């Protein structure tokens, strides 16, 4: 009876080890492949975004598909470029404001620590005893 249980434990342990090794191998393989496949994935996602614009331009304005695709790509580049500029500009301003605030924060923190120490020194001994 004991040997059957031991065999099951060994079998399940080996099974779990193989699953863990497979997950680790899949993670490293996918992370390596993602480096090479990222441009294609990005292009596919952009084409999914551009397709409704292209369809709209070809049906409503009777443009050829090549011209509509060029216009749609131009619209996407302008839109994402503008968003990138404004969001990046805002992040840069926030980072600069944060870096300017750090010295003030340090002074404020030191003042709070000094006030905390003076408050602690003023506490009566019966309050300090349990602490």
N, C-alpha and C positions, 0 to 999 in steps of 0.2 A: 504494500500500500504506500509506503513511504517512497519507494523508488518511482512509482507512477507520478506522484506529486512533484518529485524532484525533476523528472523529465519534462513535465508540463511547465514548471517554473523556468527551466533552461530554454525550452522552446519559445515561451513568451518573451523571455529576456532577449534572445537572439532576434526575434521578430521586431521588438522595439528598437534594438540597436540598428538593424537594417533600415528601419523606417527613419531613424534619426540621421543615419549616414546618407540616405537618399535625399532627405530634406536639405541637408548641408550641401550636398553636391548640386541639387537643383538651384539653390540660392546662389551659389558661386557661378554656376553656368548662366543663369538668367542675368545676373549682374554684369557678367562679361558680355553677353549678347546684347544687353540693353545699350551698352556703349556704342555698339556698331549699328543697332537698329533704330536708335533714337531719331535720326533724321527722317527715316522712312515713316515712323510712327507720327512724327510731327507733320510731315507732308500729308499723310492720310487724314489727320484731324483737321488740318487747314482745308483740305478738299471737301470734307464734310460740311465745313462752315461756308465755303464758297459756292457749293452746288446750288442752294436755293437762290442765291443772287444771280448766278449764271442762268438758271431756269427762268427767273423773272425777266431778265434782260432779253433773253431769246424769244420769249412768248409775247411780252407786252411791247417791246421796242423793235422787234423783228431784226435783231442783230445776229450776225453769224456767231457761232459758238466760240471760235478763237478770239474774236474781238471782245465778246462778253466775258470770257475767262480772263483776258488781260485787264479789263476794267474791274472785275471782281477782285483780282489779286492786288491791283492798285488800291482799291478801297480797303482791303484787309490790311495791307502794309501801312497805309495812312492811319487807319483806326488803331492798330496795335502799336504803331510808333508813337502816336499821340498819347495813348494811354500809358505807354512805357515812360515817356518823357514826364508827364504830369505826376504819375505815381512815384517815379524815381526822384523827381524834384522834391516832392513832399517828404519822402523818406529822408533825403539829404538834409532838408531844413529841420526835421524833427531830430535827427542825429546831432546836428550842430547845436540845437537848443539844449539837448540832453548833456552834451559835453560842456556847454557853458554853465549848466546848472550844477555839475558835480562839485566844484569848489564851494558853492553856497550850501549844498547838501552836507558836505563834510563839516563846515562850520556849525550848521544847525544840529547835526548829530553830536558833535563835541559839546555844544551847549546843553543839549538834553542829557548827556551823560553826566556832566558836572551837576546839573540840577538834581538828577537822580541820586547822585552820591551825597549831596547836601541833605536831601530828603531822608535818605537812609541814615545819615549821621544824626538827624534830629529825632528819629524814632525812639520811643521809650524802651528801656531794657526788657520789660516783660513781653514786648512784641518781638524783640530780636532774639529772645531765648529759644523759641521753637525753630527759628530760621537757622 
